[in-house]
């Protein structure tokens, strides 16, 4: 999946100490990208927006 043009932002749940951070790009049509902020050139996971929304909703309940 090509993520050219993705605008990455850190998760609001990431700690501010530069440690374990997740970045999300949800500005592309039809896809949400997720990557490790410590390895920005590494692989990214991609999800359908509906799947990502379901995951986030579940995580908020946990």
N, C-alpha and C positions, 0 to 999 in steps of 0.2 A: 504494500500500500504506500503510495507516494504521499508524503506529508509536507511537500513544499508549500510554503505560505502559512504554515502552522504558527500560531501565536501561543507560546507556552506560558503558563502561569503556575506558580506553586500552589499546591493544595492548601486550603485554609487550616487543615489539620496538621500540616507539617510543622515541626519545631523550628524555632528561629535560630538555632545554634549551628546551622550549616550541616547538620547530621542527616538522618534518614528523611529525605524529601521526595515527594512525588510531584511531577509536573503534568498538567493536563492541557491539551489543546482542543478546544471545542468550537473553533471558529470555521472549520471546514464543513462543507455540505456533506451530510451522510456518514460522517465518521468522527469519532472522538479518539484522540491519541493520548497515550499515557506512557511516561518514561521516568527513569531514575535521574534526578537532577545531578547526581555525582558522575554520571556517564552520559552526557548529552549527545555524544556521537554514537553511542551504542544503540541497541535495538529499542523499538517502541512497540507497545501493544496497541492494537486498534479495536474499537468496539463500535457497534451500531449505536446511535444516540439513544434508542429505546432501551437497549441492554445496559448502557452506562447509567441511565436514569434509574433503572431498577436496582442496580448495584448500589448507587449512592443512597437511594431511599432505604434499602436494607441496612446499609452501614450506619445510617443515622439512627436507626432503631436499636442497634446493638450497643 
